[in-house]
C-alpha cells in the first residue's frame, strides 16, 4: 500500500477526508464556544465584584 493509495482511500477520498474535516470543525467549535463564554462570564463577574467593592467602600 503506497501513500497515494492511502490518501485516495479506494476512490472514496472526497467523502472520507471531508468527513474528517467536518468532524474537526465541529470539535473545534464545541471547544471554542464554551471557552469564549467562560471567559466572558469571568470578565462579567470580575466587573461586578469591582463594582460591589466600590459600593461597599463608598457606603462606609
HUJO-V695902 format. One record per backbone hydrogen bond with DSSP energy under -1.0 kcal/mol. CO is the residue of the C=O (numbers start at 1). NH is the residue of the N-H. Records with the same first field share a line. If there is no record, write none. Layout:
CO->NH  NH
This chain:
2->6
3->7
4->8
5->9
8->11  13
9->12
12->16
13->17
14->18
15->19
16->20
17->21
18->22
19->23
20->24
21->25
22->26
23->27
24->28
25->29
26->30
27->31
28->32
29->33
31->35
32->36
33->37
34->38
35->39
36->40
37->41
38->42
39->43
40->44
41->45
42->46
43->47
44->48
45->49
46->50
47->51
48->52
49->53
50->54
51->55
52->56
53->57
54->58
55->59
